């Protein structure tokens, strides 16, 4: 019984009832226009006094409603009402105006159904409750049995009088059942008639994919820039602390490197956050590239005590901007791995060269026990793999026979595509 009561009178049923009442209100102007037409045709001067003529006026008004729903604003307004009152998911209902004749036709069918069901339920909701209330209290108030009130003569019988409250309550329940049924039907048909087309769904999927690609790119940028900076600053500060009394010159260089690293990282962080806030935010720091920033990256890494040997057999200035930017991030991630997982003052070998139309990048350093990541482990190596895949290159990472860890990538000089 509780489930039935919730189905007929619960919040969802009440909201859908309101939606039907609004449909009846929208149907009223069309009904009045239909009555103007039906009156002269039938020769009747009292259309509103005859139920058949009222239904005929309503039937004439519905095609007019279908024609008026072809205007662009009809679908957005109806879609908003369905989302708010019919408990239909937002992704199942189109929000924009109908663009094709097929969409306009489905909108017209929906509008006709909404106004048709709404007009019937709204009319019943106005007329039936007062009559049901009279039936319920009829045995108690004898004055209501006056023949001048127009009640059927059957209520002169005692059995009919005794059953009148039951009939009144049953009519209210029937009205609620009809309203719940019509509301459920409209909720089921709404995604079919107001839902997005396959083209709309494809556009939405492409937009979600683009948004996910942007999020992944920003995550890689944050990991590479901030992660590298934190690793470098930590090692630089640690090295400076150990030689604070014995090597003041090294301490000054480490502090200068820390200052330079944090300043540059704040600029890169502002650039990434600018993209998050405003898209491509103007005035933010440009992304680092091999041509402009490799020397600074190597200098800051060496300031932490690591012995970095860099062999650059390619002209960074001649590289495409996209390739130069992604190559910088790959070198930065390789150095970050060396900083995080290798021993103190370890030697790191960086090699950048062009061979057979490809940019060859390798970062190699000695292994340092079990703390070093396994091949494919860690967010940084996955980020490198994503960058290389987008550029159409190849990547390998792992221990070598010489007891070193080697990150090696090959990138085509004309990348297929890359993160925007």
N, C-alpha and C positions, 0 to 999 in steps of 0.2 A: 504493500500500500504506500509506503514511504517513497519507493522508487517511482510509482505511478504519479503520486502527488508532485514529486520533483520534475517529472517529465512534463506535466501539464501546467504547473505553476512555479517552477524553479526560475532562477535568474535568466538562464538561457531562453526559456520559453517566454518569459516576460519581455525580454529585449526583442525577440523575433515578433512578438505581438505588436510591440511599438512600431517595428519596421513595417508590418502590414497596415497598421493604422495610418502611417505616413503615406503608404501607397494609396489608401483610400482617399486621403486628403488631396493627393496629387491627381486622383481620378475625377474629383468633383468638377473642375472646369470643363473637362471633356464630357462628363455626364450632362452638364447644363447645355452645352452645345448640342448634344444628341437629343435632348428633350425639345429644343427649339425646332429641330428637324422632324421629330416623331409627331409632335402635336398637330401641325398642319396636314401631314400625310394621313394620319388616322382620323382627323376631324375632331379630335378631343381637345377640350379646353382645360382639362384637369389631369395632366400627365402624372403629377405627383400623387394623385389619389388612386392610381391603379398600379398594382405590382407588376403585371405584364408589361405595361407601358414604361415603367421605370427600368425594367430589365432590357427592354428594347432600346431605350435611350442610352443605357450603359453599353450595350453591344455596339451601337453606332459610334460612341465616343472612343472605344478602344483602338480602332484603326487610326483615328486622328492622333491618339497618343503615340502609336507606333511611328507615324510620320514625323512627329515633333522630336522623337528621340534620336533622329538622325543628326541633330546638331552636335558639334564637337564636345560641348560640356556635359552632355547626357551621361556618357560612360564614366568620367571621373566622379561625378556626383553620386551616381548609383553605386560605384565601387566603394566610395567612402562609407556610404550607408551600410553596405554589406559587411565591410570589415568591422565596423563599430557595433553593429546590432545583430548580425547573423552568425557571429563566431566562426568566420571563415578566415583561414590564415592569409596574411598579407601577400606571401609569395604565390598564392593561388589565384590572386585577383590582379588584373591589369590596372594600372593607375592613370595612364595617359589617355588622351582622346582616341577614338577609333580612327584609323588611317585608311583602311581599305573598305570596300563595299561588303566584304564578308564580315568584318568586324562590326560594321554598322548594322548589318542584318541581324547578327547575334545580339547586339545591344537593343535593337528594336524588339526582338522576341522577348528578351529579359524584361524590358520596360512594360511590355504588354502583360506579361505574366504577373509582374509585381503589382501593377495597377488593377488587374483583373482579380487576383486573389485578395489584394488589399481592399478593393471596393466592397467585395462580398463580406469579408470579415469585419470591416469597419461598419458597414450597415448593420450587420448582425449584432455587433458590440453596442451599437446605439439603441437598437430596438429590443433585443432580447432580455437584457438584464432588468429593465423596469417591469416587463411582463412576468419574468420569473419571480421577481420580488413580490408582485401581487399574488401570484399563485402560492408562494410560501406562507404568506400571512393571511390568506383568504379564510381559513377556518377560524381565525381569531377575530378578524374585523368583519362584522356582518354587513357594514355599510358598503363594503366593496362588492357585495353581491347584487347591488341595485341593477336591474335590467338596463337602465339608461346608460350604464358604463360600457355596455356592449359585450359583456362576457357571454360565452356560449350557454345555452340552456341546460347543458349537461351538468353544470355545476349546481343545479337545483337538487340533484340527487346526493344523498349522504355519502355514498361510496366515492363519488367523484370529488366531493369536498374533502374527504379524508385523504385521497391520493394526490390532491393538488400540490402540497408541499414537496412530495417526492418528484412530481412532474417538474416543478420549478427548479429544484436542485439538479435534476437530471438534465434539464435544458442548459443550465450554466456549465455543467461538466461537459456536455456535448459541444458547447461553444468553445470551451477551452481546448477540447480535443481537436476540433476543426482548426483552431488557430495554431496549435502546436504542429499538426500535420502539414498545414500549408507552409508554416515557417520552416519545417524540416525539408519540405520539397524545394522551396526556394534556396535554402542553404546548399542543397545537393546540386541544384542546377546552376548556381552562381558561378562556380569555377568553369563550367562548360560554356556558358554564354558570356561571362565577363572575364574569363581567365586569359592569360597571355597566350599568344600564338606561338608556334614553334620558333619563329624568327625572334620573338620577344625573349623566349627562354634561352635561345642561343646567345643573344646579346647580353642577357644577364649573366650567363655562365662566362662569357668572355670578359665581362667587367669584373666578376669575382676573380677570375684567373689573373687579370692584370693587377688587381689589388693585392693578391697573394704574391705575385712576382715582386711588386714594390716592397712589400713587407719583408720578403726574403732578402732582397737586396739591402734594405736598411739594416736587417739583422747582421748580414755579413759585414757591412761597413762598420757597424758598432763593434762587432767582435774583433775585427782586424785592427781598427785604430785604437780603441780603448783597451782591448786586451793586450796588445803589444806595448802600449804606453805603460800600463800598470806593471807588466813584467819588467820592462826596462827600468822604470823608476825604482821598483823594489830592489833590483840587483845593484843599481847605481848607489842607492842609499846604503845598502848593506856593505858594499865594497868601501864606501867612504867612511862608514862607521868603524870598520876594522883597521883602517890606516889613518884615523883621525889625528893621532899624535905623531906618527912617523912620516907621513907623506902629505903635508898640507897642499902641495901643488896638485896632487891627484884628487884630493877632496874638492879643491876649487873647480877642477874640470868636471867632476861628477855632479856638483851642485849646478854648474852652468848647464850641463846636459839635462839634468832634471828640470830646470827652468824651461829650457828650449822644448823638451818633450811635452811637458804639461801645456805650454802655450800653444803648441801646434795641435795637440789633441783637443784642446778646448775649441780651437777653430774648426776642426773636423767635426766635433760633436755639434757645434752650432749649425754647421751645414746640414747634417743629418736631421737634426730637430727642425730645421727650417723646412725641409722636405715634408716632414710629418705634419707641420702646422699649415703650410701654405702651398704644398706642391713643390715646385722648383723655386725656392725663395731667392729673390734677387739680393745681391750684396753679401752673400755668405761666402766662406772660403771655398775655392775650387778644390776638387778632389786631387790628391797628390799623384804625381806621375814619375816614371823613371827619369825623364829628362830634367825635371825640376827638383826632385826631392830625394833621389837615391843617395847622393853624397851626405845629406843631413841624416838620413836613416842609418847609414853605416857609422857616421861619427857618433851618433847617440848610442848605438849599440856598443861601440868600442869603449865609450866612457864608463860602462859598467864593468870593465875589466876583461871582456871577451876579446880574443885575438881574431879579428875578422879579416880575411883575405878576399878581396873582390877582384875578379878578372872579368872585365867588360870588353867583349870583342864585337860589340854592336854599337851603332850610333843611336843613342836614345832620342836624339832630336829628330831622327828620320822615321821613328815609329809612329803609326797612327795613334791618335790621342786615346782612343778606347783601349787599344792593345797596351800602350804605355801605362795607362791607369791600372788595368788589371794585373799587368806584370809587376808593378810596384807592390800591389797587395799580396801577390804570391811570394815575392821576396820577403816582405814584412812578416808573413805568416811563418815562413821557414825560419827566420831569425827568432821569432817569438817562441817557436818550439824549442830552438836551441837554448834560449834564455831560461825557459821554464823547466826543461827536463835534463839538461846536461850539467856537468860539474862546473865548479868555479874556474874562471879564466880559461875556459875551453876554447879551442881553435875552431872557427867556423869558416868554411870555404864557400864562397858564392861565385858562381860562374854564369855569365849572360853572353850568349853568342847567337849569331844568325847562321843557319846551315840549311841548305836545300829548301829555301823559301819558308823556313820556320824559325821562330824565336825559341831558343833552347835556354831554359833556366834550371839551374840545380843549386841546392843548398845542402851542404854536407857537414856533419860534425861527428865526433866520436860518440859511441854508445856509452851510456852511464847507468848500467844496472837495469833492474826491472822497472824502474820508475818511468822509463821512456814509453810513449804510447805505441801500441801495436798498429800495424797497417790498417788504415781506415778508421781508427778510433779518434774521438774528439771532434768537437764542432769545427775547429779550425781546418782540419784536413778535409772535412765534408764541404766546408765553404770553398776551399781551393778546388775540390773536384767539381763543384757547381760552376765556378767561374770558368774552369777549363772546358767543361762540357758546353757551356753557352758560347764559347769562342770556337768550338769545333776542334779542340786539341786533345792531347792525352796527358795523363798524369800517373806517376808511380811514386809510392812512398813506402819505405821500410828499411830494414837493416841490410847491409851488404856483407860480402865475404871478408872485407877488410875491417870488420867490426866498427863500421860507421853507420850512421843514419843518414839516408839520402832522400831528399824530396826533388823529384825531377819532372819537369813539365815541358811539353812541346806545343807551341801555339802557332797557328798559321798567321802569316804576315797580313793576310786579308781576312779578318774574323768574319764568321758567318753572321753572328748576332751577339748581342751582349746586353747586360742590364742597362736600362736607360738612366 
